[in-house]
Amino acid sequence: MKIKKIFSVLVVVLFLLLLAACGSAHTNVGLNMHFGPNGPHVSPHVNVDFYGGGRH
């Protein structure tokens, strides 16, 4: 019983650390357009950046 309680507390602490780490995540979604010999080519992109602090 004691091991189960320690394990559950550890899982909660790790979950809170995960939430704190994802709080600084910034996403950027958009389209890239490339011009080539066969005309324009459009490709989607999704960026996820983690910002550690300070000023932008």
N, C-alpha and C positions, 0 to 999 in steps of 0.2 A: 504494500500500500504506500509506503514511504517513497519507493522508487518511482511509482506512478505519479505521485504529487510533484516530485522533483522534475520529472520529465515534462509534465504539463506546464510548470513554471518556466522551464527552459524554452519550451515551444512558444509561449506567450512573449517572452523577452526577445527571441529571434524574430517573431512577427512584428513587434514594435520597432526593432532595428530596421527591418525591411521597409516598413512604412516611412521611417525617417529618411532612409536612403532614397526612396522613390519620390519624396517630396521635392527634391531639387531637380527632377527630370523635366526637360523641356522637349516638346515634340514639334516637328516642322513637317508639314505635308504639302506637297505641291506637284507641279508638272515641269519636267525638263523638255525643252524643245531643241533638237539638233538639226542643223541644215546639212544635207549631204547631196550626193549626185542624183539620188532618186527622189528628191524633195524633202520636206520637213518630216522629222520623226519625233513623236511625242512619247515620253516615258514617264510614268509616275515615280515619285520617290517619297519615302518616309524616313525622317531622321529623328533619332532620340539622343539627346545630349544630356549629360550629367554635369551640373555646374556646382563647383565646390564651395563657392562663397566669394565675398568681395563685391566689387562693382563691375557692371558690364562695360 
